[in-house]
Each structure stands twice: as structure tokens, then as C-alpha cells.
Amino acid sequence: MSAVLSANLPGNLPNPASDAALAAVRTTVHATAASSFATDLLAALGNQPRSISPKYFYDAPGSALFDRICELPEYYPTRTELGILQSNAAAIAQHLGPQADIVEFGAGSLLKVRVLLEALEAPARYVPLDISGEHLHAACAALRADYPGLRVEPVVADYTQAYALPARLPSAGQRVGFFPGSTLGNFTPAEALLFLQHAAQALRGGALLLGVDLVKDPALLHAAYNDAAGVTAAFNLNLLARANRELGANFVLAHFAHAAFYNAPMQRIEMHLQSRQRQQVGLCGQVFTLEEGETLHTENSYKFTRSGLHALAEQAGFQPGPVWTDAQQHFSLHCLQAPV
Ligand SMILES: C[S@@+](CC[C@H](N)C(=O)[O-])C[C@H]1O[C@@H](n2cnc3c(N)ncnc32)[C@H](O)[C@@H]1O
């Protein structure tokens, strides 16, 4: 992972790009995304054990399914983190200071930042970054309608690859990174460290507000990733549906089961797509045989302790600051000071 940390975006070029040029850029971005999906899925299917990055869940249908997950009764993280933000909004705002230049990583539907926008004193700008471009642009349109005075500059990018943030605003207060949703937990510990190291550079002189899920009763975790309505299963299976849509693969979704369980020694939920039978699948001219019970590992969701997260943050160059949690200690929100 290597982030280009503070360059100007193509969209900030001195001459406004024509619609045709912008369309060409979008087509190229889409083609690049599809080819990396093809490359990574081919590699995953050819490996043992089989595993692929969870970033491929998030096309427009996948993002819409994630929004539905956030509303499920079993899925405590979203409402718990929102509750923490709401209960501590004034203290958080005081800590982050006026005219914050907010960068949100993996911004999704821009739900949680609204609590910050209400509480912060005169935020200078909001830069939501997400891999799911169509969903991000729709969410930005809704946010602009509700906050017409706010400068919103979305960035469609993959934060596991080189990405560029808009140049800093000379008139702004500190640059504030916002990374809620325990999305950090989707990285392996080594990847999480790399991500935080890059974020520490991108946010120099500022802070990172980081929401992470805490280690807890495995029964609660199990329920959260195995909801009764089957939305998490549909979200997981969307990876195969997306491969059929974008790559012309021939996955039969009914031949795969959603499998999610807590791996206690690794302190993580694992999500897999498990083959219900011996089957062959075709992708980009190659054929792969999956035996009954074999899986494609699609996501990890690591759970954290306060001390473990602090040690990781310090290793990445951050100075741990205040931590806010809910009464049941299910979720935590950390303010980390970036190096100067
Ligand atoms: C677990 S969801 C969290 C969404 C939202 N931040 C929240 O707290 O509810 C992860 C978000 O990160 C985005 N995402 C996942 N992998 C990404 C990547 N490699 N680069 C950029 N965004 C990514 C997804 O599109 C999605 O919006």
C-alpha cells in the first residue's frame, strides 16, 4: 500500500476538464477497478486457502446492502457508534477545534459525519473518500442539499492503493481524519499499521477520530454477522453477483452459503462463501473446481481492546488522546493526535 498523500486531485487541475474528458477518466477508473477485481478474484480462486479483499463488496448494490445491515436489530455497531458520537459531540468538537478540514476514509452513506457537522464550529471542508463511486456521489448530493454552505469534495479512491487528497486549505483549522464503522478491523494487523502510518502522514499536525469495535461476548458478534433477515448473507453473496455482472463469471449463488463465525484466537469475525457442493466455476476463460465445504474467505472484522489499539496507533506515529465508549463497552471512539 502506498498512498500519495497530499497531491492535487485530477479534478483540481487549473483548467476545468470537459465533460468528455471527465467521462473518459470515469471510464478508465471503472475499467481499472474491473481489471483489478478480475486479477484478484482469479488469484483468489487459484490459491489455497482462497481469500479476497472485502473492498470488492462495495459496488452500488453492495453499498446499498451495507446500509441495510446498519439498520438491522442485530447489527449493534452503527447505532452504538452513533450514540457515542451524539453523547460526546460537544467534547469531540472542542477537542478538534474550529474550521476543521475533515477527511473521511470509507465514508459510505455519510451518516455519521452529520453528527460532527452539527457539533463542530464552522467546519472548513468535508472530503469523503470511498471506493464505491456511484454511492458516494449520491450521498454527497443528499449532504449538499442538507448543508448548502458546506464545501464537499468527494474523492473516489481505493485507500489500499495510491490515492491523492485535495491540497490543504490555508484558511482551515486542523486536518481531521474520520474513520468510523470499525473499517480498520477489515485490515490484517500489518495492513492496519500501514494504513495508520499513511494516515499519520496525510493528517500531519491534525488528528484522527477512529471508531473501532471492541472484543466482546462472541454470541453478540455471531448474531451481528448472521442476521435473521439474511441481509449480511446477501451482502456476502453480492461479491459473486458482482463478478457475474462485471466480469461475466457464472457463479450460481444458490450453490454458495454465507458462513460467518468468531475466530477467538485471532479476535476476529471471519466471513466466507462456502461451496454447498462440488462445482466448477468459470471466470475470464479459466475454470476452477470447488469441493463441497471449501470456502472463499471474503472478510475479516478484527475486534480491538483499548490498549491494543493504542499500541497500534503509537506504532504508526499517533499520540493517543481521549477515548469515548458506550455504557456496555461494545464500541469505542478514539481521538489520535497525528505527528507534527
Ligand atoms: C464497513 S463500511 C463503513 C461505512 C461508514 N463509514 C460507516 O461507518 O457506516 C466500509 C466503507 O469503506 C469503503 N471501502 C471499503 N474498502 C475501501 C477501500 N479499499 N478504499 C476506499 N473505500 C473503501 C466501502 O465502500 C464502505 O463505504
The ligand as a MOL file (V3000), in Angstrom:
LIG
                    3D

  0  0  0     0  0            999 V3000
M  V30 BEGIN CTAB
M  V30 COUNTS 27 29 0 0 0
M  V30 BEGIN ATOM
M  V30 1 C -17.8790 -1.0100 6.8350 0
M  V30 2 S -18.3290 0.2220 5.6720 0 CHG=1
M  V30 3 C -18.3870 1.6570 6.7140 0
M  V30 4 C -19.1980 2.7890 6.1420 0
M  V30 5 C -19.3170 4.0130 7.0630 0
M  V30 6 N -18.0380 4.6610 7.2360 0
M  V30 7 C -19.8810 3.6480 8.3970 0
M  V30 8 O -19.2050 3.8490 9.3910 0
M  V30 9 O -21.0260 3.1580 8.4420 0 CHG=-1
M  V30 10 C -16.8220 0.4210 4.7930 0
M  V30 11 C -16.8090 1.5700 3.8090 0
M  V30 12 O -15.4790 1.6920 3.2980 0
M  V30 13 C -15.4930 1.6800 1.8860 0
M  V30 14 N -14.2930 0.9610 1.4700 0
M  V30 15 C -14.0090 -0.3500 1.6460 0
M  V30 16 N -12.7920 -0.6550 1.1700 0
M  V30 17 C -12.2960 0.5110 0.6690 0
M  V30 18 C -11.0670 0.8570 0.0470 0
M  V30 19 N -10.1210 -0.0580 -0.1650 0
M  V30 20 N -10.8760 2.1470 -0.3270 0
M  V30 21 C -11.8370 3.0840 -0.1190 0
M  V30 22 N -13.0330 2.8100 0.4790 0
M  V30 23 C -13.2460 1.5470 0.8620 0
M  V30 24 C -16.7770 0.9780 1.4860 0
M  V30 25 O -17.2160 1.3580 0.2170 0
M  V30 26 C -17.7110 1.3950 2.6120 0
M  V30 27 O -18.3690 2.5970 2.3220 0
M  V30 END ATOM
M  V30 BEGIN BOND
M  V30 1 1 1 2
M  V30 2 1 2 3
M  V30 3 1 2 10
M  V30 4 1 3 4
M  V30 5 1 4 5
M  V30 6 1 5 6
M  V30 7 1 5 7
M  V30 8 2 7 8
M  V30 9 1 7 9
M  V30 10 1 10 11
M  V30 11 1 11 12
M  V30 12 1 11 26
M  V30 13 1 12 13
M  V30 14 1 13 14
M  V30 15 1 13 24
M  V30 16 1 14 15
M  V30 17 1 14 23
M  V30 18 2 15 16
M  V30 19 1 16 17
M  V30 20 1 17 18
M  V30 21 2 17 23
M  V30 22 1 18 19
M  V30 23 2 18 20
M  V30 24 1 20 21
M  V30 25 2 21 22
M  V30 26 1 22 23
M  V30 27 1 24 25
M  V30 28 1 24 26
M  V30 29 1 26 27
M  V30 END BOND
M  V30 END CTAB
M  END
